[in-house]
Amino acid sequence: MADSCWPGRHRGFDAVRAAKTCLAALLPAISGLLLAGCWDAHELEEYAFVTVVGVDVGERDDTIRVTYQISKPRNFASKESATTADKATEIVSIDTPSLYASRNLINAGTSRVLTLVQAKVLIVSEAFAKKGNLLLELESLVRERDFRRDIILITCRGKAEEFIRSNRPQLEKAPYRYYELITQTDSASGLVPDSQLHDFIVSSEGGDRSALTMLAGVREDDDREAQTEELDDLLAGELRIEGKNKVQFLGSAVYNDQKLIGLLTGRETRMAQLVRGKVKQFNAFVPDPEEEDKIVALLVRQQRRPDIRIDPFADPIRIDVAIDLDLDLTGQQNPNRRVTSNAYIERLQRAADERLTKQIEEVVRKSQEQFRCDFFGFYQTARQRCFTERCWDRVRWRERYSDAKVEVEIKTHIRRTGKQLDTVRGGNS
């Protein structure tokens, strides 16, 4: 009798019972979603972090030689390793059919799992790069989930394994930090290009632009004869620097169709980087316009990007490059010279214009006659003139670049002559 008087009460109990049943059914599914991310978890102590990867030609034609430099994080803070970087890393090498297989094989002799999450540098030897199809050879590495495309790509004269084992930084214990700093320093002065694996892949896949990578080498004692008067007109390994670390970074490697086709010296690389607008500042020496046996030292700053105008439809292709540079006078050898004269400053600017223009024209000529490829990136400006892919195909940039007419104009402006007006003289002068 009471149930028939309160029919809504039964409906309320049924709804609560149904909600509890649904919640009980959903709870295992929700728990599964929340706990599913832990099944492949690992502790940091289980990993060995690779910071540098080296690739050489293997002993057999069907193998490559892979070298891994593995960091020992505990030794970075250890007092025992405070005076040497050797104990902070472990270097292992193996001949293997592929890069992917190399990690599993090396794990046979190591207690920790190798990971490339912290890899910062990829070094390929000159002989390996000349085989061609570099990306195809490194495909398994590029496909790795752990491998990042912002890794620094370096081409090494000689063997990559010897380079890695010879590298003994005196100011940095962590190898990844050493490579990061030296890349920032040298690329700012233009002696080496900024070369990341991603840029190399984009340049190689695009087809109309060649790629530049940093060039590294180990100085040998018998390289003293290679020293020239132009200190920056050398390749890595040829510069005479006395010190414990014989590793050098100077110049660049030129790739076309993923194959190493030649090398640029440090000065040639700097001129190429000036055209690309990627130089911050560098030191230059110009003969005194009134006494050529005397040298004037200048600090060159590239404050603005180059003005590049290209007519890809002209026959031959027309390329005009205008570069504005600011100069600071940092030294001179003429004891009787006052640098406040406007006439002298104008002559010095013209001398700097002519010298830098000549050096850039030499590199442009080398790209057209020797390498027959565009490593300046001119094609990016030229392609903006075409609104369709069919239009760009008609330009035939790769075929016609070698015959292009390139005009280079350098405008320098001396902004500062320093606080010293006269050359410093002796006490009797």
Phi, psi and chi 1 to 4 in degrees:
 res  aa     phi    psi   chi1   chi2   chi3   chi4
   1 MET       -  -41.8 -172.2   66.3 -176.6      -
   2 ALA   -68.2  -36.9      -      -      -      -
   3 ASP   -64.5  -38.0  -66.8  -19.2      -      -
   4 SER   -68.6  -22.4   60.8      -      -      -
   5 CYS   -79.4  -24.9  -65.6      -      -      -
   6 TRP  -125.9   69.2  -56.3   94.2      -      -
   7 PRO   -65.6  -30.8   23.9  -34.0      -      -
   8 GLY   -66.3  -26.0      -      -      -      -
   9 ARG   -63.5  -39.1 -175.6  177.4  179.2 -176.5
  10 HIS   -65.8  -39.5  -76.7  -73.9      -      -
  11 ARG   -64.4  -35.5  -72.1 -161.9  -65.7  -88.7
  12 GLY   -65.7  -43.7      -      -      -      -
  13 PHE   -62.6  -38.0  -74.6  147.8      -      -
  14 ASP   -65.2  -39.6  -67.7  -19.1      -      -
  15 ALA   -65.5  -41.9      -      -      -      -
  16 VAL   -64.3  -41.2  171.3      -      -      -
  17 ARG   -63.5  -39.0 -169.6  179.2  -62.5  113.6
  18 ALA   -68.0  -38.4      -      -      -      -
  19 ALA   -64.1  -40.9      -      -      -      -
  20 LYS   -64.4  -37.6  -71.4 -178.4  177.6  178.9
  21 THR   -65.7  -42.5  -56.2      -      -      -
  22 CYS   -64.5  -42.9  -67.0      -      -      -
  23 LEU   -62.8  -40.5 -177.5   61.5      -      -
  24 ALA   -64.5  -33.0      -      -      -      -
  25 ALA   -76.1  -35.2      -      -      -      -
  26 LEU   -80.7  -24.3  -68.3  175.0      -      -
  27 LEU   -57.7  -45.1 -173.1   60.3      -      -
  28 PRO   -62.6  -37.7  -21.3   33.2      -      -
  29 ALA   -66.9  -42.5      -      -      -      -
  30 ILE   -64.7  -40.2  -63.4  173.6      -      -
  31 SER   -63.7  -37.7  -59.7      -      -      -
  32 GLY   -63.0  -38.5      -      -      -      -
  33 LEU   -67.5  -38.9  -67.0  174.8      -      -
  34 LEU   -73.7  -29.9  -64.0  176.2      -      -
  35 LEU  -101.1    1.7  -59.3  175.5      -      -
  36 ALA   -70.6  -23.0      -      -      -      -
  37 GLY   -77.8   -1.4      -      -      -      -
  38 CYS  -101.1   -4.4  -58.5      -      -      -
  39 TRP   -67.6  -29.2   66.4  -86.4      -      -
  40 ASP  -109.4   23.4   59.7  -14.3      -      -
  41 ALA   -71.3  144.5      -      -      -      -
  42 HIS  -134.6  151.8  -69.0  -83.0      -      -
  43 GLU   -82.6  151.8  -61.6  -64.9  -26.0      -
  44 LEU   -59.7  -31.5  -71.0  177.6      -      -
  45 GLU   -67.4  -11.9  -70.8   76.7    8.4      -
  46 GLU   -87.2   -8.8  -61.8  175.3    5.5      -
  47 TYR  -107.1  151.2  -74.8  114.4      -      -
  48 ALA  -114.8  118.5      -      -      -      -
  49 PHE   -91.0  116.6  -67.6   96.7      -      -
  50 VAL   -83.5  130.1  175.9      -      -      -
  51 THR  -108.9  -28.6   53.9      -      -      -
  52 VAL  -132.5  133.7 -178.1      -      -      -
  53 VAL  -118.8  128.0 -178.4      -      -      -
  54 GLY  -115.8  140.1      -      -      -      -
  55 VAL  -128.5  125.4 -176.1      -      -      -
  56 ASP  -125.9  169.3  -72.7  -57.7      -      -
  57 VAL   -70.7  135.7  176.5      -      -      -
  58 GLY   -77.7  172.7      -      -      -      -
  59 GLU   -66.6  -33.5  -66.5 -176.9   -1.8      -
  60 ARG  -105.1  161.8  -61.3 -173.7  -31.5 -163.5
  61 ASP   -65.1  -28.9  -66.5  -21.0      -      -
  62 ASP   -96.4   15.2   57.8  -15.0      -      -
  63 THR  -128.6  159.6   62.6      -      -      -
  64 ILE  -125.1  154.5   58.0  175.8      -      -
  65 ARG  -104.6  119.3 -173.8  164.1 -176.9   80.3
  66 VAL  -109.6  133.7 -176.4      -      -      -
  67 THR  -121.2  129.9  -59.0      -      -      -
  68 TYR  -114.6  131.3  -69.7  117.5      -      -
  69 GLN  -103.7  115.0 -172.3  169.6   15.3      -
  70 ILE  -106.2  131.5  -53.6  168.1      -      -
  71 SER   -80.4  149.4  -66.0      -      -      -
  72 LYS  -116.8   89.2  -60.0  177.0 -177.5  175.6
  73 PRO   -55.6  -34.0  -23.7   34.1      -      -
  74 ARG   -63.5  -32.7  -71.0 -177.9  178.5  178.2
  75 ASN   -76.8  -15.6  -72.7   -2.6      -      -
  76 PHE   -62.6  -35.2  -69.8  156.3      -      -
  77 ALA   -99.6   -0.4      -      -      -      -
  78 SER   -75.6  140.3  171.9      -      -      -
  79 LYS   -68.2  -29.5  -67.1 -177.7  179.3  179.1
  80 GLU   -67.0  -30.9  -66.1  179.9   -2.0      -
  81 SER   -97.6   15.0   61.6      -      -      -
  82 ALA   -68.2  -21.9      -      -      -      -
  83 THR  -105.1   -2.2   57.1      -      -      -
  84 THR  -146.4  147.5  175.4      -      -      -
  85 ALA   -96.0   -9.4      -      -      -      -
  86 ASP   -61.7  -40.0  -64.3  -17.3      -      -
  87 LYS   -76.6  -10.4  -64.6 -178.4  179.7  179.0
  88 ALA   -83.7   -9.8      -      -      -      -
  89 THR  -137.9  161.7   60.1      -      -      -
  90 GLU  -124.9  134.1  178.9   73.1   19.3      -
  91 ILE  -116.5  125.5  -60.0  174.6      -      -
  92 VAL  -130.3  147.6  -66.9      -      -      -
  93 SER  -135.6  152.6  -59.9      -      -      -
  94 ILE  -157.3  145.7 -171.5  171.5      -      -
  95 ASP   -90.1  128.5  -86.2   36.0      -      -
  96 THR  -149.8  156.1  173.9      -      -      -
  97 PRO   -69.9  -28.5  -19.4   31.3      -      -
  98 SER  -149.2  161.8   71.3      -      -      -
  99 LEU   -65.3  -39.4  -82.3  167.1      -      -
 100 TYR   -62.5  -42.1 -174.1   79.6      -      -
 101 ALA   -68.8  -25.6      -      -      -      -
 102 SER   -62.6  -36.2   65.5      -      -      -
 103 ARG   -67.6  -40.6  -70.2  165.7   57.0 -167.8
 104 ASN   -65.6  -38.7  -70.2  -27.1      -      -
 105 LEU   -68.7  -39.8  -67.4  173.0      -      -
 106 ILE   -68.2  -30.5  -73.3 -180.0      -      -
 107 ASN   -63.8  -18.2  -86.9  -29.7      -      -
 108 ALA   -65.6  -22.7      -      -      -      -
 109 GLY  -113.2    5.7      -      -      -      -
 110 THR  -125.2  152.2   57.3      -      -      -
 111 SER   -84.1  -20.2   57.1      -      -      -
 112 ARG  -108.8  158.0  -60.3 -172.2  179.1 -169.9
 113 VAL   -81.1  126.6  178.6      -      -      -
 114 LEU   -72.4  133.6  -96.3   64.7      -      -
 115 THR  -131.4  147.0  177.0      -      -      -
 116 LEU  -102.8   14.4  -59.5  176.0      -      -
 117 VAL   -59.2  -37.2  172.9      -      -      -
 118 GLN  -100.2   11.6  -62.3  -65.0  -29.9      -
 119 ALA   -64.8  130.2      -      -      -      -
 120 LYS  -115.0  -25.7  -66.3  -71.7 -175.0 -179.8
 121 VAL  -135.6  135.0 -177.3      -      -      -
 122 LEU  -118.9  119.5  172.8   62.8      -      -
 123 ILE  -113.8  124.7  -57.1  174.0      -      -
 124 VAL  -115.5  141.0  -64.1      -      -      -
 125 SER   -76.9  160.5   67.7      -      -      -
 126 GLU   -62.1  -41.2 -164.6  173.5   -7.6      -
 127 ALA   -65.8  -39.4      -      -      -      -
 128 PHE   -66.5  -40.9 -177.8   80.4      -      -
 129 ALA   -68.3  -27.9      -      -      -      -
 130 LYS   -76.2  -12.1  -74.7 -178.3  177.5  177.9
 131 LYS   -68.9  -24.3  -69.2  175.2   60.9  179.6
 132 GLY    88.6  169.0      -      -      -      -
 133 ASN    52.9   49.4  -64.9  -34.4      -      -
 134 LEU   -60.5  -42.4 -175.4   60.8      -      -
 135 LEU   -66.5  -34.7  -70.4 -179.4      -      -
 136 LEU   -65.1  -39.9 -177.0   61.7      -      -
 137 GLU   -66.4  -33.7  -63.2  -77.5   -8.6      -
 138 LEU   -97.4   12.2  -57.6  176.5      -      -
 139 GLU   -56.9  -44.3 -176.2 -174.0   20.6      -
 140 SER   -63.3  -31.4   61.2      -      -      -
 141 LEU   -73.4  -40.4 -167.1   64.8      -      -
 142 VAL   -66.6  -32.3  176.1      -      -      -
 143 ARG   -75.0  -14.5  -73.2  177.9 -180.0  -88.3
 144 GLU   -59.2  137.3  -77.5  -90.4  -10.0      -
 145 ARG   -66.1  -32.6  -69.7  177.8   57.8 -172.6
 146 ASP   -77.7  -21.0  -64.4  -14.8      -      -
 147 PHE   -85.6  130.0 -158.1   71.9      -      -
 148 ARG  -103.9  147.8  -63.9  176.5  -60.9 -179.2
 149 ARG   -81.2   -9.1  -72.7 -165.0  174.2 -165.9
 150 ASP   -86.5   14.8   61.7  -10.1      -      -
 151 ILE   -68.6  147.7 -166.3  170.9      -      -
 152 ILE   -78.8  127.2  -57.9  168.1      -      -
 153 LEU  -103.2  123.8  178.3   60.6      -      -
 154 ILE  -125.6  136.4  -62.3  174.9      -      -
 155 THR  -100.7  131.3  -55.4      -      -      -
 156 CYS  -113.0  131.1  170.8      -      -      -
 157 ARG   -73.7  132.4  -59.2 -179.0   73.5 -166.7
 158 GLY    84.7 -156.6      -      -      -      -
 159 LYS   -92.3  139.6  -66.2 -175.8  176.7  179.6
 160 ALA   -65.8  -35.2      -      -      -      -
 161 GLU   -63.2  -44.8  179.5 -175.7   -2.4      -
 162 GLU   -64.7  -37.3  -67.3  179.9    2.0      -
 163 PHE   -62.2  -46.7  176.5   84.8      -      -
 164 ILE   -64.7  -40.9  -65.3  172.5      -      -
 165 ARG   -73.0  -25.1  -65.7 -175.7 -176.0  -82.4
 166 SER   -84.8  -15.6  -58.8      -      -      -
 167 ASN   -75.8  113.5 -170.7   14.4      -      -
 168 ARG  -128.4   80.4  -68.6 -177.7  168.8   78.9
 169 PRO   -59.6  135.9  -18.0   29.3      -      -
 170 GLN   -95.8  -18.1  -60.5  -59.1  -54.6      -
 171 LEU  -109.0  -13.7  -58.2  179.2      -      -
 172 GLU  -128.1  135.1  -59.6  -68.5  -22.1      -
 173 LYS   -89.1  -36.5  -72.9 -173.0  -64.3 -176.1
 174 ALA   -82.9  120.1      -      -      -      -
 175 PRO   -62.9  -35.2   17.8  -28.3      -      -
 176 TYR   -64.0  -37.9   68.6   87.8      -      -
 177 ARG   -67.7  -36.8 -173.7   61.5  178.0  160.1
 178 TYR   -61.2  -47.3  166.7   77.4      -      -
 179 TYR   -68.1  -37.9  -74.9  106.3      -      -
 180 GLU   -61.6  -46.6  -76.2 -179.6  -11.6      -
 181 LEU   -67.9  -42.6  -69.3  176.3      -      -
 182 ILE   -70.6  -29.3 -156.0  162.0      -      -
 183 THR   -67.9  -42.9  -58.3      -      -      -
 184 GLN   -65.2  -42.4  -65.5  172.6    7.9      -
 185 THR   -68.3  -50.1  -55.4      -      -      -
 186 ASP   -73.4  -35.3  -72.7   -3.4      -      -
 187 SER   -70.9  -29.1   60.8      -      -      -
 188 ALA   -65.2  -34.4      -      -      -      -
 189 SER   -89.4   -4.5   62.7      -      -      -
 190 GLY    84.5    1.9      -      -      -      -
 191 LEU   -72.2  -23.0  -70.3  175.0      -      -
 192 VAL  -136.2  152.3  -62.2      -      -      -
 193 PRO   -82.3  158.9   30.4  -33.8      -      -
 194 ASP   -80.5  115.5   48.4  -18.1      -      -
 195 SER  -127.9  104.6   58.8      -      -      -
 196 GLN  -105.7  154.1  -67.8 -174.7  -10.9      -
 197 LEU   -60.4  -35.7 -179.8   61.8      -      -
 198 HIS   -62.0  -44.8  176.3   75.1      -      -
 199 ASP   -61.6  -38.9  -64.4  -26.4      -      -
 200 PHE   -63.9  -41.9 -178.8   84.3      -      -
 201 ILE   -65.3  -44.4  -66.4  173.2      -      -
 202 VAL   -63.0  -43.3  171.9      -      -      -
 203 SER   -65.6  -39.6  -60.6      -      -      -
 204 SER   -71.7  -38.2  -59.3      -      -      -
 205 GLU   -76.8  -25.8  -69.1  179.9  -17.6      -
 206 GLY   -66.7  -38.5      -      -      -      -
 207 GLY    90.6  -24.1      -      -      -      -
 208 ASP  -101.8   -5.8  -68.0  -47.0      -      -
 209 ARG  -129.4  139.7  172.7 -172.7  168.2 -175.4
 210 SER   -89.4  164.4  -59.4      -      -      -
 211 ALA  -111.0  148.5      -      -      -      -
 212 LEU  -116.7  138.7  -63.9  179.9      -      -
 213 THR  -126.8  159.8   69.3      -      -      -
 214 MET   -60.9  146.3  -69.0  176.7   61.6      -
 215 LEU  -112.2  130.0 -177.1   65.4      -      -
 216 ALA  -125.8  159.5      -      -      -      -
 217 GLY  -165.1  167.0      -      -      -      -
 218 VAL  -109.9  127.0 -179.8      -      -      -
 219 ARG   -73.4  128.5  178.5  176.9   58.4   83.1
 220 GLU  -101.3  154.3  -59.0  -67.1  -17.8      -
 221 ASP   -65.5  -28.5  -66.9  -24.8      -      -
 222 ASP   -86.9   12.2   55.9   -1.2      -      -
 223 ASP   -88.0    6.0  -79.9  -19.7      -      -
 224 ARG   -61.3  -32.9  -70.3  176.1  175.6  -85.3
 225 GLU   -68.9  -18.5  -64.4 -179.7   -2.3      -
 226 ALA   -76.9  -11.5      -      -      -      -
 227 GLN   -65.0  134.4 -169.7   81.4    6.6      -
 228 THR  -122.8  177.7   63.7      -      -      -
 229 GLU   -69.4  -33.9  -66.4 -178.3   -2.2      -
 230 GLU   -83.5   99.9  -61.2  -76.4  -10.4      -
 231 LEU   -66.7  -28.2  -63.2 -179.9      -      -
 232 ASP   -91.8   -4.3   56.6   -4.4      -      -
 233 ASP   -92.3   51.4 -163.0   20.8      -      -
 234 LEU  -133.9  167.7  -62.4  170.7      -      -
 235 LEU  -101.3  162.8  -61.9  171.8      -      -
 236 ALA   -58.3  133.7      -      -      -      -
 237 GLY    97.4  -10.2      -      -      -      -
 238 GLU  -103.6  -12.8  -64.0  178.0  -10.2      -
 239 LEU   -80.0  132.5 -173.3   60.8      -      -
 240 ARG   -85.4   98.6 -169.5 -173.9  -52.8  164.5
 241 ILE  -125.1  119.8  -59.8  177.2      -      -
 242 GLU   -82.5  125.8  -58.0  -64.0  -23.1      -
 243 GLY   174.2  172.9      -      -      -      -
 244 LYS   -74.5  -33.8  -67.5 -177.1  179.0  179.1
 245 ASN   -92.9  118.2 -165.9    5.3      -      -
 246 LYS   -92.7    3.0  -64.2 -176.5  177.3 -178.8
 247 VAL   -79.3  137.3  165.1      -      -      -
 248 GLN  -133.7  152.3  -62.5  177.0    0.1      -
 249 PHE  -125.0  110.6  -61.5   84.3      -      -
 250 LEU  -158.2  125.8 -175.9   63.0      -      -
 251 GLY    92.1 -170.0      -      -      -      -
 252 SER  -148.3  159.0   55.6      -      -      -
 253 ALA  -106.9  134.4      -      -      -      -
 254 VAL  -100.4  126.1 -177.0      -      -      -
 255 TYR  -115.2  139.8  -75.2   81.4      -      -
 256 ASN  -136.9  126.9 -165.7   18.5      -      -
 257 ASP    55.3   43.1  -69.9  -24.8      -      -
 258 GLN    63.5   21.7  -54.2  177.6   34.9      -
 259 LYS  -127.5  136.1 -178.0  178.2 -178.8  179.7
 260 LEU   -70.5  122.8  176.9   62.9      -      -
 261 ILE  -117.1   -7.8   58.7  172.7      -      -
 262 GLY   172.6  176.4      -      -      -      -
 263 LEU  -125.8  149.3  -54.7  176.4      -      -
 264 LEU  -114.5  140.1  -64.4  178.3      -      -
 265 THR   -72.1  174.3   64.6      -      -      -
 266 GLY   -59.8  -43.2      -      -      -      -
 267 ARG   -67.6  -40.7 -169.9 -176.2   68.3 -173.6
 268 GLU   -64.3  -38.8  -68.3  170.4  -22.2      -
 269 THR   -63.6  -40.2  -58.0      -      -      -
 270 ARG   -63.0  -41.1  174.4  177.0  -73.5  160.5
 271 MET   -65.2  -39.5  -64.5  -57.7  109.5      -
 272 ALA   -64.5  -39.3      -      -      -      -
 273 GLN   -69.0  -31.6  -69.5  -67.7   87.9      -
 274 LEU   -62.2  -43.5  -91.4  179.2      -      -
 275 VAL   -65.7  -34.7  176.1      -      -      -
 276 ARG   -79.4   -7.9  -60.1  166.9   85.9 -179.3
 277 GLY    73.1   35.2      -      -      -      -
 278 LYS  -121.5   22.4  -65.2 -173.2  174.9 -178.6
 279 VAL  -108.6  134.1  178.8      -      -      -
 280 LYS   -89.0  -57.7  -68.6 -175.8  178.2  178.6
 281 GLN  -161.9  154.2   64.5  178.0   31.8      -
 282 PHE  -157.9  164.8   63.4   92.5      -      -
 283 ASN   -94.2  138.0  -66.8  -50.7      -      -
 284 ALA  -134.1  152.8      -      -      -      -
 285 PHE  -121.2  128.9  -58.3   97.1      -      -
 286 VAL  -125.5  134.2  177.7      -      -      -
 287 PRO   -60.3  140.1  -21.9   32.2      -      -
 288 ASP   -58.1  125.1 -168.4  -50.9      -      -
 289 PRO   -61.0  -18.3   19.8  -30.2      -      -
 290 GLU  -106.9  -20.1  -62.9 -176.3   -4.0      -
 291 GLU  -141.1  100.3  -68.7 -173.0   51.2      -
 292 GLU   -68.7  -16.8  -67.4 -171.6   -5.7      -
 293 ASP   -81.4   -5.0   58.5  -27.3      -      -
 294 LYS  -103.1  151.6  -55.7  -65.3 -176.4 -176.2
 295 ILE  -114.6  140.0  -64.1  -63.8      -      -
 296 VAL  -113.3  127.3  178.3      -      -      -
 297 ALA   -95.1  134.2      -      -      -      -
 298 LEU  -130.0  145.7  -59.9  167.3      -      -
 299 LEU  -101.9  116.4  177.6   64.4      -      -
 300 VAL   -99.9  129.7 -176.4      -      -      -
 301 ARG  -120.9  134.4  -56.8  174.6 -169.1  -90.0
 302 GLN  -103.8   96.2 -171.7  172.8   26.6      -
 303 GLN   -88.3  -21.3  -53.8  -77.9   19.6      -
 304 ARG  -128.7  151.3  -65.2  164.6  -68.3  -81.6
 305 ARG   -72.2  149.3  -68.9 -169.5   60.4   82.5
 306 PRO   -63.5  148.6  -18.0   29.6      -      -
 307 ASP   -95.1  107.8 -177.6   14.0      -      -
 308 ILE  -114.2  122.7  -60.6  175.8      -      -
 309 ARG  -121.7  130.1  -58.9  175.4 -174.4  -87.0
 310 ILE  -132.2  134.2  -59.8  177.2      -      -
 311 ASP  -111.1   94.2 -175.4   -0.5      -      -
 312 PRO   -73.7  -12.3   27.6  -32.3      -      -
 313 PHE   -93.3   -8.5  -52.5  110.2      -      -
 314 ALA   -74.1  160.9      -      -      -      -
 315 ASP  -128.6  104.3 -170.7   18.3      -      -
 316 PRO   -76.9  172.3   30.2  -35.8      -      -
 317 ILE   -59.9  138.2  -64.9  173.7      -      -
 318 ARG  -107.3  125.3  173.6   85.6 -177.9 -171.1
 319 ILE  -127.6  121.2  -57.4  175.2      -      -
 320 ASP  -115.8  124.9  -65.1  -43.6      -      -
 321 VAL  -119.5  120.9 -178.5      -      -      -
 322 ALA  -119.3  124.3      -      -      -      -
 323 ILE  -124.8  126.9  -57.9  175.8      -      -
 324 ASP  -102.7  130.9  -80.6   -4.8      -      -
 325 LEU  -131.2  142.6  -61.4  172.3      -      -
 326 ASP  -100.3  139.7  -67.5  -17.4      -      -
 327 LEU  -120.2  142.8  -53.9  179.2      -      -
 328 ASP  -118.4  127.8  -68.7   -7.1      -      -
 329 LEU   -79.2  119.4 -165.5  147.7      -      -
 330 THR  -110.1  -10.7   56.5      -      -      -
 331 GLY   180.0  154.8      -      -      -      -
 332 GLN  -150.0  156.7   61.3  159.3  -25.5      -
 333 GLN  -102.8  -10.9  -65.7 -179.5  -21.8      -
 334 ASN   -81.9  114.6 -168.8  -20.8      -      -
 335 PRO   -71.5  -16.5   26.7  -33.4      -      -
 336 ASN  -102.2   11.7  -59.0  -42.6      -      -
 337 ARG   -97.3  130.1  175.6   73.1   53.9 -147.5
 338 ARG  -105.4  123.9  -75.1 -177.5   66.0   87.3
 339 VAL   -88.6    6.5  -64.5      -      -      -
 340 THR   -86.1   -6.0   53.6      -      -      -
 341 SER   -71.1  126.0  165.9      -      -      -
 342 ASN   -63.8  -38.1  -70.0  -26.7      -      -
 343 ALA   -63.2  -41.5      -      -      -      -
 344 TYR   -67.8  -39.7  175.5   75.8      -      -
 345 ILE   -62.8  -40.1  -71.7  177.1      -      -
 346 GLU   -64.7  -40.7  -69.5  178.1    0.2      -
 347 ARG   -66.1  -37.5  -73.9 -164.8  -68.3  -87.3
 348 LEU   -66.2  -39.2 -176.3   58.3      -      -
 349 GLN   -62.9  -42.8  -71.6  179.5  164.9      -
 350 ARG   -63.7  -39.4  -76.0 -161.7  -62.4  -88.2
 351 ALA   -63.5  -39.9      -      -      -      -
 352 ALA   -67.6  -39.4      -      -      -      -
 353 ASP   -58.9  -49.0  -66.6  -11.7      -      -
 354 GLU   -64.9  -39.9  -65.7  172.2    0.2      -
 355 ARG   -67.9  -46.6 -173.6  176.5 -180.0   84.8
 356 LEU   -69.4  -37.7  -68.0  172.6      -      -
 357 THR   -61.3  -43.8  -59.0      -      -      -
 358 LYS   -61.7  -41.7 -179.1 -179.2  177.5 -177.9
 359 GLN   -66.7  -39.5  -68.3  177.9   -7.7      -
 360 ILE   -68.3  -40.6  -69.7  178.9      -      -
 361 GLU   -61.9  -35.4  -72.3  176.1  -16.3      -
 362 GLU   -62.9  -41.4  -70.7  175.3   -4.1      -
 363 VAL   -69.6  -39.6 -178.8      -      -      -
 364 VAL   -61.6  -43.6  171.6      -      -      -
 365 ARG   -62.9  -38.1 -164.5  177.0  -54.3  115.1
 366 LYS   -64.9  -38.4 -167.1  170.7 -175.4  176.7
 367 SER   -67.2  -31.9   72.9      -      -      -
 368 GLN   -85.1  -40.4  -67.3 -178.0  -56.9      -
 369 GLU   -92.7  -39.2  -62.8  177.6   -1.6      -
 370 GLN   -91.8  -53.3 -178.9  176.2  -19.1      -
 371 PHE   -88.7  -26.6  -60.5  135.2      -      -
 372 ARG    53.2   46.0  -55.9 -177.0   69.6   80.6
 373 CYS  -153.7  158.1   61.1      -      -      -
 374 ASP   -99.8   99.0  168.6   25.3      -      -
 375 PHE  -101.1    6.8   50.8   73.5      -      -
 376 PHE   -86.3  -18.2  -61.4   98.1      -      -
 377 GLY    83.4   24.1      -      -      -      -
 378 PHE   -59.8  -30.6  -71.8  138.0      -      -
 379 TYR   -63.1  -25.6   90.4   99.8      -      -
 380 GLN   -64.9  -39.0  -68.6  176.1  -35.7      -
 381 THR   -72.2  -40.6  -55.7      -      -      -
 382 ALA   -65.1  -36.4      -      -      -      -
 383 ARG   -68.0  -22.4 -165.4  159.6 -172.9  167.4
 384 GLN   -66.8  -16.9  -65.1  173.9    3.3      -
 385 ARG   -80.9  -10.4  -60.7  -74.8  -55.2  -84.7
 386 CYS  -111.3  129.3  -61.5      -      -      -
 387 PHE   -96.3   -9.6  -63.5  102.4      -      -
 388 THR  -131.7  157.9   62.9      -      -      -
 389 GLU   -66.2  -35.4 -167.2   68.9   22.8      -
 390 ARG   -63.7  -39.3 -177.9  176.9  -61.8  176.7
 391 CYS   -62.0  -43.3  171.7      -      -      -
 392 TRP   -67.2  -35.5  177.8 -114.2      -      -
 393 ASP   -63.2  -32.8  -69.7  -19.5      -      -
 394 ARG   -70.6  -22.1  -74.0 -160.6  -62.6  -91.4
 395 VAL   -68.1  -33.0  171.9      -      -      -
 396 ARG    50.4   60.8  -64.4 -177.5  -70.2  113.6
 397 TRP   -60.7  -47.0 -179.8  -97.4      -      -
 398 ARG   -62.4  -36.2  -65.5 -168.8   64.2  175.9
 399 GLU   -75.5  -34.9  -60.0  173.7   20.9      -
 400 ARG   -99.4   -7.9  -59.9  172.1   59.9 -150.8
 401 TYR   -61.9  -36.7  170.5   73.3      -      -
 402 SER   -62.7  -26.7  -58.2      -      -      -
 403 ASP   -98.5    4.2  -60.2  -36.2      -      -
 404 ALA   -65.2  147.7      -      -      -      -
 405 LYS   -95.5  113.8 -175.1  177.0 -178.6 -179.1
 406 VAL  -110.6  123.7 -176.6      -      -      -
 407 GLU  -112.6  127.1  -64.8  -71.7  -19.2      -
 408 VAL  -114.8  131.2 -180.0      -      -      -
 409 GLU  -129.8  120.8 -178.6 -178.2   13.8      -
 410 ILE  -108.7  130.4  -58.7  -73.3      -      -
 411 LYS  -120.8  114.7  -73.5  -72.5 -174.1 -177.4
 412 THR  -107.5  149.5   58.9      -      -      -
 413 HIS  -134.4  117.3  -47.6  -82.5      -      -
 414 ILE   -78.2  111.6  -65.5 -178.0      -      -
 415 ARG   -91.8  -34.9  -58.2  -63.5 -173.6 -172.7
 416 ARG  -138.0  137.9  -55.4  171.6 -171.7   84.9
 417 THR  -108.4    5.1   56.1      -      -      -
 418 GLY    87.0  169.7      -      -      -      -
 419 LYS   -80.8  -17.6  -64.4 -175.8  -69.3 -174.6
 420 GLN   -94.9  111.9 -178.7   72.1   29.4      -
 421 LEU   -76.4  -42.8  -61.4 -179.0      -      -
 422 ASP  -103.9  160.1  -70.0  -27.9      -      -
 423 THR   -67.4  140.5  -55.7      -      -      -
 424 VAL   -65.2  127.5  177.9      -      -      -
 425 ARG  -115.0  165.5  -55.7  176.5 -176.2 -179.5
 426 GLY   -72.6  174.2      -      -      -      -
 427 GLY   -67.9  -26.3      -      -      -      -
 428 ASN   -90.7   -6.6  -63.1  -31.2      -      -
 429 SER   -83.6      -   59.7      -      -      -
